[in-house]
Amino acid sequence: MWIISRTILRDFWKQYPDAEQPLKAWFREAKLAEWQTPAQVKRQYRSTSVLGRERVVFNIVGNKYRLVVAIKYAYQVVYIRFVGTHRQYDGIDVHEV
């Protein structure tokens, strides 16, 4: 998968250093993935929430942080839409970020 934009992740882990290694691991795994459907993402990451056809919410550092992405399966592209604390996540509309 092609991932846009890693800068969002870097900015986040500078502020929350305990998220750095888990986010780097997620990035490596997602980059190597060839997901064609939301079900394939769910099989690889069982604790994810799949919202509709494109939105996926990953739990980072257990459930301490949330990573929201939009996946264009046909193009093999993952767009990072949000990364934040659980509390910050509770304040957003996942479909609008």
MOPAC internal coordinates of N, CA, C and O (Angstrom, degrees):
PM7 1SCF
backbone

  N    0.0000 0     0.00 0     0.00 0    0    0    0
  C    1.4538 1     0.00 0     0.00 0    1    0    0
  C    1.5282 1   108.38 1     0.00 0    2    1    0
  O    1.2310 1   121.36 1   -33.86 1    3    2    1
  N    1.2968 1   115.01 1   146.14 1    3    2    1
  C    1.4574 1   122.43 1   173.72 1    5    3    2
  C    1.5216 1   106.27 1   -93.37 1    6    5    3
  O    1.2310 1   119.75 1   -52.10 1    7    6    5
  N    1.3261 1   118.08 1   127.90 1    7    6    5
  C    1.4616 1   121.05 1  -173.91 1    9    7    6
  C    1.5218 1   110.43 1  -113.52 1   10    9    7
  O    1.2310 1   121.37 1   -53.73 1   11   10    9
  N    1.3251 1   114.98 1   126.27 1   11   10    9
  C    1.4601 1   122.86 1  -179.71 1   13   11   10
  C    1.5278 1   106.68 1  -124.10 1   14   13   11
  O    1.2310 1   116.40 1   -64.69 1   15   14   13
  N    1.2350 1   124.44 1   115.31 1   15   14   13
  C    1.4252 1   133.50 1    11.58 1   17   15   14
  C    1.5208 1   108.08 1  -132.90 1   18   17   15
  O    1.2310 1   121.05 1   -50.83 1   19   18   17
  N    1.3059 1   115.60 1   129.17 1   19   18   17
  C    1.4633 1   120.82 1  -179.84 1   21   19   18
  C    1.5338 1   111.36 1   -66.27 1   22   21   19
  O    1.2310 1   120.08 1   154.65 1   23   22   21
  N    1.3073 1   117.46 1   -25.35 1   23   22   21
  C    1.4682 1   121.64 1  -179.84 1   25   23   22
  C    1.5271 1   111.45 1   -55.73 1   26   25   23
  O    1.2310 1   120.25 1   142.81 1   27   26   25
  N    1.3146 1   117.13 1   -37.19 1   27   26   25
  C    1.4655 1   120.77 1   178.55 1   29   27   26
  C    1.5260 1   109.90 1   -60.28 1   30   29   27
  O    1.2310 1   120.80 1   138.32 1   31   30   29
  N    1.3290 1   116.08 1   -41.68 1   31   30   29
  C    1.4659 1   120.22 1   178.83 1   33   31   30
  C    1.5206 1   110.93 1   -66.09 1   34   33   31
  O    1.2310 1   120.49 1   134.80 1   35   34   33
  N    1.3254 1   116.66 1   -45.20 1   35   34   33
  C    1.4740 1   120.51 1   179.96 1   37   35   34
  C    1.5224 1   111.51 1   -59.23 1   38   37   35
  O    1.2310 1   120.93 1   134.20 1   39   38   37
  N    1.3177 1   115.83 1   -45.80 1   39   38   37
  C    1.4635 1   119.59 1   179.45 1   41   39   38
  C    1.5281 1   110.81 1   -59.77 1   42   41   39
  O    1.2310 1   120.75 1   141.38 1   43   42   41
  N    1.3230 1   116.18 1   -38.62 1   43   42   41
  C    1.4575 1   120.07 1  -179.30 1   45   43   42
  C    1.5199 1   111.42 1   -68.27 1   46   45   43
  O    1.2310 1   120.11 1   132.59 1   47   46   45
  N    1.3293 1   117.39 1   -47.41 1   47   46   45
  C    1.4702 1   117.65 1  -176.21 1   49   47   46
  C    1.5250 1   112.64 1   -71.61 1   50   49   47
  O    1.2310 1   119.69 1   162.38 1   51   50   49
  N    1.3258 1   118.21 1   -17.62 1   51   50   49
  C    1.4669 1   119.23 1   171.77 1   53   51   50
  C    1.5262 1   110.09 1   -66.39 1   54   53   51
  O    1.2310 1   120.75 1   144.94 1   55   54   53
  N    1.3069 1   116.18 1   -35.06 1   55   54   53
  C    1.4575 1   121.46 1   179.86 1   57   55   54
  C    1.5325 1   111.90 1   -83.66 1   58   57   55
  O    1.2310 1   120.72 1   148.35 1   59   58   57
  N    1.3402 1   116.23 1   -31.65 1   59   58   57
  C    1.4664 1   122.17 1  -178.51 1   61   59   58
  C    1.5288 1   108.36 1  -127.84 1   62   61   59
  O    1.2310 1   120.09 1   -98.66 1   63   62   61
  N    1.3447 1   117.44 1    81.34 1   63   62   61
  C    1.4698 1   121.50 1  -173.12 1   65   63   62
  C    1.5307 1   115.00 1   -57.74 1   66   65   63
  O    1.2310 1   119.75 1   152.48 1   67   66   65
  N    1.3215 1   118.08 1   -27.52 1   67   66   65
  C    1.4680 1   118.99 1   179.64 1   69   67   66
  C    1.5286 1   112.35 1   -69.08 1   70   69   67
  O    1.2310 1   120.44 1   167.21 1   71   70   69
  N    1.3231 1   116.76 1   -12.79 1   71   70   69
  C    1.4673 1   120.92 1   177.92 1   73   71   70
  C    1.5285 1   112.31 1   -89.07 1   74   73   71
  O    1.2310 1   119.85 1   168.58 1   75   74   73
  N    1.3338 1   117.90 1   -11.42 1   75   74   73
  C    1.4697 1   120.23 1  -173.19 1   77   75   74
  C    1.5242 1   113.02 1   -58.84 1   78   77   75
  O    1.2310 1   119.88 1   123.02 1   79   78   77
  N    1.3122 1   117.83 1   -56.98 1   79   78   77
  C    1.4711 1   119.56 1  -176.25 1   81   79   78
  C    1.5294 1   112.41 1   -64.58 1   82   81   79
  O    1.2310 1   118.94 1   136.18 1   83   82   81
  N    1.3369 1   119.62 1   -43.82 1   83   82   81
  C    1.4655 1   118.67 1   176.61 1   85   83   82
  C    1.5329 1   113.17 1   -61.79 1   86   85   83
  O    1.2310 1   119.89 1   142.02 1   87   86   85
  N    1.3290 1   117.82 1   -37.98 1   87   86   85
  C    1.4660 1   119.75 1   178.25 1   89   87   86
  C    1.5237 1   111.45 1   -69.92 1   90   89   87
  O    1.2310 1   120.35 1   141.78 1   91   90   89
  N    1.3245 1   116.93 1   -38.22 1   91   90   89
  C    1.4672 1   119.58 1   176.07 1   93   91   90
  C    1.5285 1   110.50 1   -63.51 1   94   93   91
  O    1.2310 1   120.56 1   138.99 1   95   94   93
  N    1.3232 1   116.53 1   -41.01 1   95   94   93
  C    1.4684 1   120.37 1   178.24 1   97   95   94
  C    1.5241 1   110.39 1   -63.53 1   98   97   95
  O    1.2310 1   120.22 1   134.88 1   99   98   97
  N    1.3420 1   117.18 1   -45.12 1   99   98   97
  C    1.4645 1   120.45 1   177.51 1  101   99   98
  C    1.5240 1   109.94 1   -58.94 1  102  101   99
  O    1.2310 1   120.13 1   135.09 1  103  102  101
  N    1.3317 1   117.36 1   -44.91 1  103  102  101
  C    1.4600 1   121.65 1  -178.50 1  105  103  102
  C    1.5306 1   110.52 1   -59.41 1  106  105  103
  O    1.2310 1   120.43 1   132.49 1  107  106  105
  N    1.3264 1   116.78 1   -47.51 1  107  106  105
  C    1.4773 1   120.50 1   179.50 1  109  107  106
  C    1.5236 1   111.20 1   -59.75 1  110  109  107
  O    1.2310 1   120.60 1   133.64 1  111  110  109
  N    1.3246 1   116.46 1   -46.36 1  111  110  109
  C    1.4614 1   120.80 1  -178.51 1  113  111  110
  C    1.5215 1   111.44 1   -65.73 1  114  113  111
  O    1.2310 1   120.49 1   136.95 1  115  114  113
  N    1.3238 1   116.66 1   -43.05 1  115  114  113
  C    1.4631 1   120.11 1  -179.56 1  117  115  114
  C    1.5253 1   111.01 1   -66.89 1  118  117  115
  O    1.2310 1   120.48 1   142.66 1  119  118  117
  N    1.3137 1   116.69 1   -37.34 1  119  118  117
  C    1.4658 1   120.44 1   179.46 1  121  119  118
  C    1.5288 1   111.16 1   -62.28 1  122  121  119
  O    1.2310 1   120.32 1   143.88 1  123  122  121
  N    1.3190 1   117.00 1   -36.12 1  123  122  121
  C    1.4649 1   121.42 1  -179.90 1  125  123  122
  C    1.5279 1   113.14 1   -82.77 1  126  125  123
  O    1.2310 1   120.62 1   163.60 1  127  126  125
  N    1.3187 1   116.42 1   -16.40 1  127  126  125
  C    1.4663 1   120.61 1  -176.74 1  129  127  126
  C    1.5250 1   111.29 1   -69.97 1  130  129  127
  O    1.2310 1   121.63 1   -23.37 1  131  130  129
  N    1.3115 1   114.48 1   156.63 1  131  130  129
  C    1.4694 1   121.77 1   174.73 1  133  131  130
  C    1.5256 1   108.66 1  -132.60 1  134  133  131
  O    1.2310 1   121.18 1  -125.49 1  135  134  133
  N    1.3213 1   115.35 1    54.51 1  135  134  133
  C    1.4566 1   120.46 1  -176.66 1  137  135  134
  C    1.5229 1   110.76 1   -63.42 1  138  137  135
  O    1.2310 1   121.36 1   -44.71 1  139  138  137
  N    1.3171 1   115.01 1   135.29 1  139  138  137
  C    1.4601 1   121.71 1   176.94 1  141  139  138
  C    1.5278 1   111.98 1  -111.40 1  142  141  139
  O    1.2310 1   120.93 1   161.39 1  143  142  141
  N    1.3350 1   115.82 1   -18.61 1  143  142  141
  C    1.4648 1   121.02 1  -177.45 1  145  143  142
  C    1.5269 1   109.85 1  -145.88 1  146  145  143
  O    1.2310 1   120.59 1   -20.46 1  147  146  145
  N    1.3330 1   116.47 1   159.54 1  147  146  145
  C    1.4675 1   119.28 1   174.49 1  149  147  146
  C    1.5315 1   111.99 1   -60.23 1  150  149  147
  O    1.2310 1   120.09 1   147.46 1  151  150  149
  N    1.3113 1   117.42 1   -32.54 1  151  150  149
  C    1.4687 1   120.70 1   179.92 1  153  151  150
  C    1.5257 1   111.32 1   -62.16 1  154  153  151
  O    1.2310 1   120.04 1   145.09 1  155  154  153
  N    1.3109 1   117.52 1   -34.91 1  155  154  153
  C    1.4631 1   120.43 1   178.01 1  157  155  154
  C    1.5257 1   111.19 1   -67.05 1  158  157  155
  O    1.2310 1   120.47 1   141.96 1  159  158  157
  N    1.3131 1   116.72 1   -38.04 1  159  158  157
  C    1.4711 1   120.37 1   176.35 1  161  159  158
  C    1.5291 1   108.94 1   -63.54 1  162  161  159
  O    1.2310 1   120.84 1   134.25 1  163  162  161
  N    1.3135 1   115.99 1   -45.75 1  163  162  161
  C    1.4635 1   121.77 1  -178.48 1  165  163  162
  C    1.5280 1   111.39 1   -62.67 1  166  165  163
  O    1.2310 1   120.15 1   144.08 1  167  166  165
  N    1.3247 1   117.32 1   -35.92 1  167  166  165
  C    1.4662 1   119.83 1   177.37 1  169  167  166
  C    1.5257 1   111.34 1   -65.44 1  170  169  167
  O    1.2310 1   120.45 1   142.58 1  171  170  169
  N    1.3282 1   116.75 1   -37.42 1  171  170  169
  C    1.4621 1   120.27 1  -179.21 1  173  171  170
  C    1.5278 1   111.89 1   -77.54 1  174  173  171
  O    1.2310 1   120.63 1   142.62 1  175  174  173
  N    1.3214 1   116.41 1   -37.38 1  175  174  173
  C    1.4684 1   122.39 1  -178.32 1  177  175  174
  C    1.5277 1   108.21 1  -124.89 1  178  177  175
  O    1.2310 1   120.72 1   -91.84 1  179  178  177
  N    1.2924 1   116.23 1    88.16 1  179  178  177
  C    1.4675 1   121.27 1  -172.52 1  181  179  178
  C    1.5324 1   113.84 1   -63.16 1  182  181  179
  O    1.2310 1   119.87 1   153.39 1  183  182  181
  N    1.3151 1   117.85 1   -26.61 1  183  182  181
  C    1.4690 1   119.63 1  -177.61 1  185  183  182
  C    1.5244 1   112.87 1   -87.59 1  186  185  183
  O    1.2310 1   120.05 1  -176.32 1  187  186  185
  N    1.3254 1   117.51 1     3.68 1  187  186  185
  C    1.4639 1   119.54 1   179.47 1  189  187  186
  C    1.5194 1   110.75 1   -73.57 1  190  189  187
  O    1.2310 1   121.62 1   -20.48 1  191  190  189
  N    1.3130 1   114.51 1   159.52 1  191  190  189
  C    1.4626 1   121.36 1   171.34 1  193  191  190
  C    1.5176 1   106.97 1  -112.60 1  194  193  191
  O    1.2310 1   120.80 1   -55.16 1  195  194  193
  N    1.3115 1   116.08 1   124.84 1  195  194  193
  C    1.4576 1   121.22 1   177.12 1  197  195  194
  C    1.5188 1   106.65 1  -100.00 1  198  197  195
  O    1.2310 1   120.81 1   -58.51 1  199  198  197
  N    1.3251 1   116.06 1   121.49 1  199  198  197
  C    1.4619 1   121.67 1  -176.85 1  201  199  198
  C    1.5217 1   108.83 1  -116.33 1  202  201  199
  O    1.2310 1   120.55 1   -77.47 1  203  202  201
  N    1.2940 1   116.55 1   102.53 1  203  202  201
  C    1.4543 1   119.86 1  -177.71 1  205  203  202
  C    1.5143 1   110.90 1    74.78 1  206  205  203
  O    1.2310 1   120.90 1    20.67 1  207  206  205
  N    1.2954 1   115.88 1  -159.33 1  207  206  205
  C    1.4643 1   121.52 1  -176.19 1  209  207  206
  C    1.5226 1   112.82 1   -79.37 1  210  209  207
  O    1.2310 1   119.80 1   148.67 1  211  210  209
  N    1.3394 1   117.99 1   -31.33 1  211  210  209
  C    1.4659 1   119.84 1  -170.80 1  213  211  210
  C    1.5217 1   115.88 1  -116.28 1  214  213  211
  O    1.2310 1   119.01 1   152.90 1  215  214  213
  N    1.3011 1   119.48 1   -27.10 1  215  214  213
  C    1.4741 1   120.54 1  -173.72 1  217  215  214
  C    1.5165 1   111.58 1   -86.51 1  218  217  215
  O    1.2310 1   121.75 1   -44.80 1  219  218  217
  N    1.3339 1   114.25 1   135.20 1  219  218  217
  C    1.4563 1   120.92 1   177.50 1  221  219  218
  C    1.5284 1   107.91 1  -135.85 1  222  221  219
  O    1.2310 1   120.78 1   -43.28 1  223  222  221
  N    1.3256 1   116.11 1   136.72 1  223  222  221
  C    1.4594 1   122.40 1   178.16 1  225  223  222
  C    1.5274 1   107.91 1  -114.40 1  226  225  223
  O    1.2310 1   121.06 1   -59.19 1  227  226  225
  N    1.3343 1   115.57 1   120.81 1  227  226  225
  C    1.4589 1   122.32 1   178.86 1  229  227  226
  C    1.5199 1   109.24 1  -103.25 1  230  229  227
  O    1.2310 1   120.62 1   -39.92 1  231  230  229
  N    1.3207 1   116.42 1   140.08 1  231  230  229
  C    1.4600 1   122.11 1   172.48 1  233  231  230
  C    1.5197 1   107.76 1   -87.51 1  234  233  231
  O    1.2310 1   120.55 1   -49.39 1  235  234  233
  N    1.3178 1   116.56 1   130.61 1  235  234  233
  C    1.4620 1   122.65 1  -179.66 1  237  235  234
  C    1.5290 1   107.82 1  -118.96 1  238  237  235
  O    1.2310 1   120.37 1   -42.72 1  239  238  237
  N    1.3256 1   116.89 1   137.28 1  239  238  237
  C    1.4714 1   123.05 1  -175.92 1  241  239  238
  C    1.5355 1   107.78 1    54.27 1  242  241  239
  O    1.2310 1   121.54 1  -118.41 1  243  242  241
  N    1.3131 1   114.67 1    61.59 1  243  242  241
  C    1.4607 1   120.18 1  -174.77 1  245  243  242
  C    1.5102 1   107.69 1    71.25 1  246  245  243
  O    1.2310 1   120.83 1    64.60 1  247  246  245
  N    1.2949 1   116.02 1  -115.40 1  247  246  245
  C    1.4599 1   120.58 1   178.24 1  249  247  246
  C    1.5274 1   110.37 1  -122.72 1  250  249  247
  O    1.2310 1   120.83 1  -160.87 1  251  250  249
  N    1.3376 1   116.02 1    19.13 1  251  250  249
  C    1.4633 1   121.11 1  -176.29 1  253  251  250
  C    1.5300 1   111.72 1   -70.75 1  254  253  251
  O    1.2310 1   120.69 1   141.39 1  255  254  253
  N    1.3231 1   116.29 1   -38.61 1  255  254  253
  C    1.4660 1   121.96 1  -179.17 1  257  255  254
  C    1.5191 1   109.32 1  -125.17 1  258  257  255
  O    1.2310 1   121.34 1   -21.58 1  259  258  257
  N    1.3255 1   115.03 1   158.42 1  259  258  257
  C    1.4592 1   120.91 1   178.89 1  261  259  258
  C    1.5206 1   109.27 1  -127.37 1  262  261  259
  O    1.2310 1   121.44 1   -40.46 1  263  262  261
  N    1.3070 1   114.86 1   139.54 1  263  262  261
  C    1.4625 1   123.29 1   176.74 1  265  263  262
  C    1.5203 1   107.47 1  -120.54 1  266  265  263
  O    1.2310 1   120.69 1   -59.95 1  267  266  265
  N    1.3321 1   116.29 1   120.05 1  267  266  265
  C    1.4632 1   121.50 1   179.70 1  269  267  266
  C    1.5187 1   108.08 1  -109.26 1  270  269  267
  O    1.2310 1   121.16 1   -51.55 1  271  270  269
  N    1.3259 1   115.40 1   128.45 1  271  270  269
  C    1.4596 1   120.44 1   179.13 1  273  271  270
  C    1.5209 1   109.85 1  -130.09 1  274  273  271
  O    1.2310 1   121.74 1   -21.72 1  275  274  273
  N    1.3206 1   114.28 1   158.28 1  275  274  273
  C    1.4657 1   121.79 1   169.63 1  277  275  274
  C    1.5203 1   105.84 1  -114.48 1  278  277  275
  O    1.2310 1   120.69 1   -50.80 1  279  278  277
  N    1.3152 1   116.29 1   129.20 1  279  278  277
  C    1.4568 1   120.26 1  -177.53 1  281  279  278
  C    1.5230 1   109.84 1  -114.36 1  282  281  279
  O    1.2310 1   121.19 1   -53.82 1  283  282  281
  N    1.3217 1   115.32 1   126.18 1  283  282  281
  C    1.4671 1   122.74 1   172.67 1  285  283  282
  C    1.5274 1   105.91 1  -100.67 1  286  285  283
  O    1.2310 1   121.13 1   -88.64 1  287  286  285
  N    1.3083 1   115.45 1    91.36 1  287  286  285
  C    1.4655 1   121.26 1  -172.68 1  289  287  286
  C    1.5270 1   112.39 1   -59.91 1  290  289  287
  O    1.2310 1   119.99 1   138.08 1  291  290  289
  N    1.3117 1   117.62 1   -41.92 1  291  290  289
  C    1.4663 1   121.05 1  -177.57 1  293  291  290
  C    1.5242 1   112.04 1   -61.94 1  294  293  291
  O    1.2310 1   120.54 1   150.52 1  295  294  293
  N    1.3255 1   116.57 1   -29.48 1  295  294  293
  C    1.4663 1   121.36 1  -178.46 1  297  295  294
  C    1.5304 1   112.61 1  -102.24 1  298  297  295
  O    1.2310 1   120.46 1   175.69 1  299  298  297
  N    1.3364 1   116.74 1    -4.31 1  299  298  297
  C    1.4644 1   122.05 1  -179.43 1  301  299  298
  C    1.5327 1   111.76 1    59.90 1  302  301  299
  O    1.2310 1   120.96 1  -135.85 1  303  302  301
  N    1.3276 1   115.78 1    44.15 1  303  302  301
  C    1.4632 1   122.00 1  -178.22 1  305  303  302
  C    1.5314 1   109.90 1  -122.56 1  306  305  303
  O    1.2310 1   121.37 1   -44.73 1  307  306  305
  N    1.3243 1   114.97 1   135.27 1  307  306  305
  C    1.4632 1   122.42 1   174.92 1  309  307  306
  C    1.5262 1   107.24 1  -115.30 1  310  309  307
  O    1.2310 1   120.69 1   -57.56 1  311  310  309
  N    1.3248 1   116.29 1   122.44 1  311  310  309
  C    1.4642 1   121.85 1   176.82 1  313  311  310
  C    1.5266 1   108.39 1  -102.88 1  314  313  311
  O    1.2310 1   120.45 1   -60.00 1  315  314  313
  N    1.3177 1   116.75 1   120.00 1  315  314  313
  C    1.4591 1   120.13 1   176.63 1  317  315  314
  C    1.5250 1   107.36 1   -77.41 1  318  317  315
  O    1.2310 1   121.01 1   -59.15 1  319  318  317
  N    1.3279 1   115.68 1   120.85 1  319  318  317
  C    1.4613 1   121.26 1  -176.55 1  321  319  318
  C    1.5204 1   113.25 1  -103.21 1  322  321  319
  O    1.2310 1   120.63 1   150.66 1  323  322  321
  N    1.3341 1   116.39 1   -29.34 1  323  322  321
  C    1.4659 1   119.62 1  -176.19 1  325  323  322
  C    1.5148 1   108.60 1  -164.58 1  326  325  323
  O    1.2310 1   120.66 1   -39.17 1  327  326  325
  N    1.3050 1   116.34 1   140.83 1  327  326  325
  C    1.4635 1   122.00 1   165.94 1  329  327  326
  C    1.5184 1   105.82 1  -140.03 1  330  329  327
  O    1.2310 1   120.91 1   -48.45 1  331  330  329
  N    1.3201 1   115.87 1   131.55 1  331  330  329
  C    1.4518 1   118.88 1  -177.30 1  333  331  330
  C    1.5117 1   111.69 1  -169.10 1  334  333  331
  O    1.2310 1   121.83 1    -0.05 1  335  334  333
  N    1.3167 1   114.10 1   179.95 1  335  334  333
  C    1.4590 1   119.85 1   177.11 1  337  335  334
  C    1.5257 1   108.65 1   -71.03 1  338  337  335
  O    1.2310 1   121.40 1   -14.53 1  339  338  337
  N    1.3084 1   114.93 1   165.47 1  339  338  337
  C    1.4617 1   119.02 1   177.81 1  341  339  338
  C    1.5302 1   110.07 1   -59.83 1  342  341  339
  O    1.2310 1   120.73 1   140.02 1  343  342  341
  N    1.3120 1   116.21 1   -39.98 1  343  342  341
  C    1.4732 1   120.15 1   179.64 1  345  343  342
  C    1.5356 1   110.91 1   -63.54 1  346  345  343
  O    1.2310 1   120.07 1   135.93 1  347  346  345
  N    1.3337 1   117.47 1   -44.07 1  347  346  345
  C    1.4656 1   120.89 1   177.28 1  349  347  346
  C    1.5254 1   110.59 1   -61.96 1  350  349  347
  O    1.2310 1   120.86 1   139.16 1  351  350  349
  N    1.3151 1   115.96 1   -40.84 1  351  350  349
  C    1.4630 1   121.31 1   178.98 1  353  351  350
  C    1.5297 1   110.78 1   -59.71 1  354  353  351
  O    1.2310 1   120.64 1   139.48 1  355  354  353
  N    1.3157 1   116.39 1   -40.52 1  355  354  353
  C    1.4650 1   120.27 1   179.89 1  357  355  354
  C    1.5248 1   112.11 1   -61.43 1  358  357  355
  O    1.2310 1   120.02 1   159.28 1  359  358  357
  N    1.3268 1   117.57 1   -20.72 1  359  358  357
  C    1.4605 1   121.41 1  -178.15 1  361  359  358
  C    1.5214 1   114.96 1   -94.24 1  362  361  359
  O    1.2310 1   119.68 1  -176.58 1  363  362  361
  N    1.3320 1   118.21 1     3.42 1  363  362  361
  C    1.4625 1   119.76 1  -178.20 1  365  363  362
  C    1.5247 1   111.10 1  -112.80 1  366  365  363
  O    1.2310 1   121.25 1   -17.94 1  367  366  365
  N    1.3065 1   115.22 1   162.06 1  367  366  365
  C    1.4627 1   121.76 1   169.25 1  369  367  366
  C    1.5207 1   106.09 1   -98.84 1  370  369  367
  O    1.2310 1   120.51 1   -71.39 1  371  370  369
  N    1.3054 1   116.63 1   108.61 1  371  370  369
  C    1.4668 1   122.38 1  -174.13 1  373  371  370
  C    1.5240 1   111.98 1   -56.49 1  374  373  371
  O    1.2310 1   120.06 1   148.62 1  375  374  373
  N    1.3051 1   117.50 1   -31.38 1  375  374  373
  C    1.4661 1   120.77 1  -178.20 1  377  375  374
  C    1.5260 1   112.68 1   -79.10 1  378  377  375
  O    1.2310 1   120.62 1   166.34 1  379  378  377
  N    1.3281 1   116.43 1   -13.66 1  379  378  377
  C    1.4669 1   120.20 1  -176.53 1  381  379  378
  C    1.5223 1   114.13 1  -103.67 1  382  381  379
  O    1.2310 1   119.62 1   162.40 1  383  382  381
  N    1.3237 1   118.34 1   -17.60 1  383  382  381
  C    1.4692 1   119.60 1  -179.47 1  385  383  382
  C    1.5098 1   110.17 1   -78.05 1  386  385  383
  O    1.2310 1   120.10 1   180.00 1  387  386  385

